[in-house]
Amino acid sequence: MYQALKAFYMTLAGLPYHEQSKVVNTFTLTLGPHGAQMADVVSSFKEAFSELRTGKWVLCSGEMTLVNISLLALTADMPQQAANSGSLAHQAEIGCRSCYCPRGSHRDLYYDVVSNGRYHFNTGIKRAHAMGIDRRGDQNTYFQSIGL
């Protein structure tokens, strides 16, 4: 029987791309059991990340070092991660979480992902616009048209 897990991973942002893409440089933060609430899973690492965000002195190789990190993004290629981010899954008309590439353009190597990127503030503006749409059906149609 298939049981989905809620998994969170971390890749250090300061690494060059060829190092980021290595499996050895992807760290598992936590695995949440099937049926767990997302808030419960996130709470298992939220406090530690909050503490590191404001800076923490740690002993590293015999020397006190200030560690300060910020969470850039939660990433994965699983449909569950698309649901966690509020995006549609990969089989949707616009199923990419990084850009607005429609399904018919997935093989287009010249598709402009920079101009058509799915950026944080832009997505927030689109979500706010959708909240102003009165009819639920129209709101859903709008969300589907932008892959959310």
Summary of the structure (lengths in Angstrom):
residues: 148
radius of gyration: 18.5
end to end distance: 29.3
largest distance: 61.4
contacts: 306
relative contact order: 0.10
helix: 37%
strand: 17%
